């Protein structure tokens, strides 16, 4: 083989070795991560937050990761480490810590109180991006204590995944050509639901009683026509007050929820009772007593049937949408 050919072959081999070494250097280290939730409490529906106690363990080789200092919980309002232990034998790091976190989350209240919620927990490393570190989920065993009870809720399922969180910023790193960084993320989704029948009647019983009071106006004699208007107007304000009480315990929402729909329908039907009473009064002043009685009877049956049917349909839709 001629000298130039040998030189070219040697250069090619060196380039291949360099590229291979560079490719191997780009392979990120794996962090085996597991979680065990011991309790969830202080669920604040109004402020969209809850508290969670959990054990978190991480097993990795690169000591620079130092999760004791670099652990990031993106959705947390507060994070408290009550216990941490580190074992660095066998050329790897095993870290076990107990966390107490106050988490912020978004609640879906369109179908309240027949709603289902998803509680989210995730972690990242604040110093090493996805080029240096990737999470791998430890899926062995259970991930929550089956003995703890989340008051008013039932735990449906726990889902654990890993992925990449993208940030459209360089975090001030001028060496990056594009303001885009990616960090590996370990994610936990805890789906919860509840038996809402008891809560439903607790919150809406006052509204239904107010409607029935207004509805009974159809069975008050014409001699007490003023009482009809008094009861109907009183029921109207009772429904409005009931809605304000329920809204005070719920987070703000721009969508039209089940709570809004049920109260809105009730207000419209009470208004229909007032309009019907006004027309009955007009018939009485014209001395059309029998026609007024017949009108009251028809309105009573139609309004009651319509109210029950619409309420049943709205509630059924909310339950079906949540499943």
C-alpha positions in Angstrom: 0.0 0.0 0.0 1.4 3.4 -1.0 2.2 6.0 1.7 -0.6 8.4 0.8 -3.2 5.7 1.0 -1.8 4.5 4.3 -2.1 8.1 5.7 -5.6 8.5 4.5 -6.6 5.1 6.0 -5.0 6.1 9.3 -6.8 9.5 9.3 -10.1 7.7 8.7 -9.5 5.3 11.5 -8.6 8.1 13.9 -11.8 10.0 12.9 -13.9 7.0 13.5 -12.4 6.5 16.9 -12.9 10.1 17.8 -16.5 10.1 16.6 -17.2 6.9 18.5 -15.8 8.3 21.7 -17.7 11.5 21.2 -21.0 9.6 20.7 -20.3 7.6 23.8 -19.7 10.8 25.7 -23.1 12.0 24.7 -25.0 9.1 26.1 -26.8 10.4 29.2 -26.5 8.7 32.6 -29.6 6.9 33.9 -31.2 7.6 37.2 -33.4 4.8 38.5 -36.2 6.5 40.4 -39.0 5.2 42.6 -41.7 6.7 44.8 -44.0 5.6 47.6 -46.8 8.0 48.7 -47.6 7.7 52.4 -50.4 10.3 52.7 -52.3 13.1 50.8 -54.1 15.6 53.0 -55.2 19.3 53.3 -56.9 19.2 49.9 -57.8 22.9 49.3 -60.3 22.9 46.5 -60.6 26.7 46.6 -56.9 27.5 46.3 -56.1 24.5 44.0 -53.5 22.9 46.3 -52.9 19.8 48.4 -50.2 18.4 50.6 -48.4 15.1 50.0 -46.0 13.1 52.1 -43.8 10.6 50.2 -40.6 8.6 50.0 -38.4 9.2 47.0 -35.3 7.1 46.1 -32.8 7.6 43.3 -29.9 5.3 42.2 -27.2 6.7 39.8 -23.5 6.7 39.1 -22.6 10.3 38.5 -22.0 11.9 41.9 -22.2 15.3 40.3 -26.0 15.0 40.0 -26.2 15.5 43.8 -30.0 15.4 44.0 -29.8 16.5 47.7 -29.1 20.0 46.4 -30.3 19.8 42.8 -33.7 18.2 43.2 -36.4 20.3 41.5 -40.2 19.8 42.0 -41.7 22.1 39.4 -45.3 22.0 40.6 -44.5 22.4 44.3 -45.4 25.5 46.3 -43.3 24.3 49.3 -40.8 21.3 49.6 -39.5 20.1 52.9 -37.0 17.3 53.3 -37.5 15.7 56.6 -35.1 12.8 56.1 -32.2 12.0 53.7 -29.7 9.1 53.5 -27.0 8.5 51.0 -25.1 5.3 50.2 -22.2 5.7 47.8 -20.8 2.2 47.9 -20.4 -0.1 44.8 -19.4 2.8 42.5 -22.9 4.2 42.6 -25.1 6.6 44.7 -28.3 5.5 46.3 -30.3 8.3 47.8 -33.4 7.9 49.9 -35.3 11.0 51.1 -38.7 11.7 52.6 -40.5 14.8 51.2 -43.4 16.9 52.5 -44.7 19.0 49.6 -47.5 21.5 49.2 -48.5 21.1 45.5 -50.3 23.4 43.2 -52.6 21.9 40.6 -55.5 22.7 38.4 -58.9 21.3 39.2 -61.6 20.5 36.6 -64.9 21.7 38.1 -67.1 21.6 35.0 -68.9 18.5 36.4 -68.6 19.3 40.1 -69.5 17.5 42.4 -69.3 14.5 40.0 -65.8 15.4 39.0 -62.7 13.3 38.8 -59.3 14.9 39.5 -55.7 14.1 38.6 -53.0 15.0 41.2 -49.6 15.5 39.5 -46.1 15.2 41.0 -42.9 15.5 39.0 -39.2 16.0 39.6 -36.2 17.2 37.6 -32.5 17.9 38.2 -32.0 21.7 38.1 -28.4 21.5 36.9 -28.2 18.7 34.4 -30.3 18.6 31.2 -31.5 15.6 29.2 -28.2 15.3 27.4 -26.5 14.4 30.7 -29.3 12.7 32.7 -32.4 10.6 32.0 -34.8 9.2 34.5 -35.9 5.5 34.5 -39.0 4.5 36.6 -38.7 1.9 39.3 -42.0 0.2 38.8 -41.6 -2.7 41.3 -44.0 -2.9 44.2 -46.8 -0.5 45.1 -46.5 3.2 44.8 -48.8 4.3 47.6 -49.9 3.1 51.0 -53.3 1.4 50.6 -54.1 2.1 54.3 -54.1 5.8 54.0 -57.5 7.4 53.3 -57.9 10.6 51.3 -61.0 12.1 53.0 -63.9 12.3 50.6 -62.0 10.7 47.7 -61.2 7.3 46.3 -57.8 6.5 44.6 -58.6 5.2 41.2 -55.1 4.6 39.8 -51.4 5.7 39.9 -49.5 6.2 36.7 -45.7 6.7 36.6 -43.9 7.8 33.5 -40.7 9.5 32.4 -40.2 12.0 29.7 -38.6 15.3 28.6 -39.7 18.7 29.8 -39.0 21.4 27.1 -38.2 25.0 28.0 -38.2 27.6 25.3 -35.4 29.5 26.9 -31.6 29.3 27.2 -31.6 30.3 30.9 -29.0 32.9 30.0 -26.6 30.5 28.3 -25.2 32.5 25.4 -23.4 29.4 23.9 -26.8 28.1 22.8 -27.8 29.1 19.3 -31.5 28.6 20.0 -33.3 29.5 23.2 -34.4 25.9 23.8 -33.4 23.4 26.6 -34.7 20.1 27.6 -34.7 18.4 31.0 -35.6 14.8 31.8 -38.6 14.5 34.1 -40.0 11.8 36.3 -43.8 12.1 36.5 -46.5 10.7 38.8 -50.3 11.0 38.1 -52.7 10.0 40.8 -56.3 9.8 39.6 -59.0 10.2 42.3 -62.8 10.2 42.3 -65.5 10.3 44.9 -69.0 9.1 45.7 -70.7 12.4 45.1 -74.3 11.7 45.9 -74.1 12.7 49.5 -72.2 15.9 48.7 -74.6 16.7 45.9 -77.6 16.7 48.1 -75.8 18.6 50.8 -75.0 21.4 48.4 -78.2 21.5 46.3 -80.9 20.6 48.8 -81.5 24.2 49.6 -81.9 25.1 46.0 -84.5 22.4 45.4 -86.5 23.3 48.5 -86.5 26.9 47.3 -88.0 25.8 43.9 -90.6 23.7 45.6 -91.7 26.6 47.8 -92.1 28.7 44.6 -93.9 25.8 42.9 -96.4 25.5 45.8 -97.7 29.0 44.8 -99.9 27.2 42.3 -101.9 25.6 45.1 -102.5 28.8 47.1 -106.0 30.2 46.8 -106.5 33.3 44.6 -107.6 35.3 47.7 -103.9 35.2 48.8 -102.4 36.2 45.5 -100.0 38.5 47.3 -98.5 35.6 49.2 -97.8 33.9 45.8 -95.5 36.7 44.8 -93.9 36.9 48.2 -93.0 33.2 48.2 -91.7 33.2 44.7 -89.5 36.3 45.1 -88.2 34.8 48.4 -87.4 31.6 46.7 -85.6 33.5 43.9 -83.2 35.1 46.4 -82.7 31.8 48.3 -81.4 30.2 45.1 -79.1 33.1 44.4 -77.7 32.9 48.0 -77.2 29.1 47.6 -75.2 29.7 44.5 -72.9 32.2 46.2 -72.3 29.8 49.0 -71.3 27.0 46.6 -69.2 29.3 44.5 -67.2 30.5 47.6 -65.9 27.0 48.0 -64.9 26.5 44.4 -62.0 27.9 42.3 -62.8 30.5 39.7 -63.8 29.1 36.3 -64.5 30.8 33.0 -66.5 27.8 31.8 -70.2 27.1 32.4 -70.2 24.4 35.0 -72.9 22.0 36.3 -73.3 24.3 39.3 -74.1 27.2 37.0 -76.4 25.2 34.9 -78.6 23.8 37.8 -78.9 27.2 39.4 -79.6 28.9 36.1 -82.4 26.5 35.3 -83.9 26.9 38.8 -83.9 30.7 38.5 -85.6 30.5 35.1 -88.3 28.2 36.3 -89.0 30.3 39.4 -89.2 33.3 37.0 -91.7 31.2 35.0 -93.8 30.7 38.2 -93.8 34.4 38.8 -94.9 35.1 35.2 -97.6 32.4 35.4 -98.9 34.0 38.7 -99.0 37.4 37.0 -101.1 36.0 34.2 -103.4 34.2 36.6 -103.9 37.5 38.4 -104.8 39.2 35.1 -107.4 36.5 34.4 -108.9 36.9 37.9 -109.2 40.7 37.4 -111.2 39.9 34.3 -113.4 37.6 36.4 -112.3 34.5 34.4 -111.9 32.3 37.5 -112.3 28.9 35.9 -109.9 29.7 33.2 -107.4 30.9 35.8 -107.7 27.6 37.7 -107.2 25.6 34.6 -104.2 27.7 33.6 -102.6 27.2 37.1 -103.2 23.4 36.9 -101.6 23.1 33.4 -98.6 25.4 34.4 -98.0 23.4 37.6 -97.8 20.1 35.7 -95.7 21.4 32.8 -93.2 23.3 34.9 -92.7 20.5 37.4 -92.2 17.9 34.7 -89.9 20.1 32.7 -87.8 21.0 35.7 -87.3 17.4 36.7 -86.4 16.3 33.2 -83.9 19.1 32.6 -82.2 18.5 36.0 -82.0 14.8 35.4 -80.5 15.3 31.9 -77.9 17.8 33.2 -76.8 15.5 36.1 -76.7 12.4 33.8 -74.5 14.3 31.4 -72.1 15.4 34.1 -71.8 11.8 35.4 -71.3 10.4 31.9 -68.7 13.0 31.1 -66.7 12.2 34.2 -66.5 8.4 33.5 
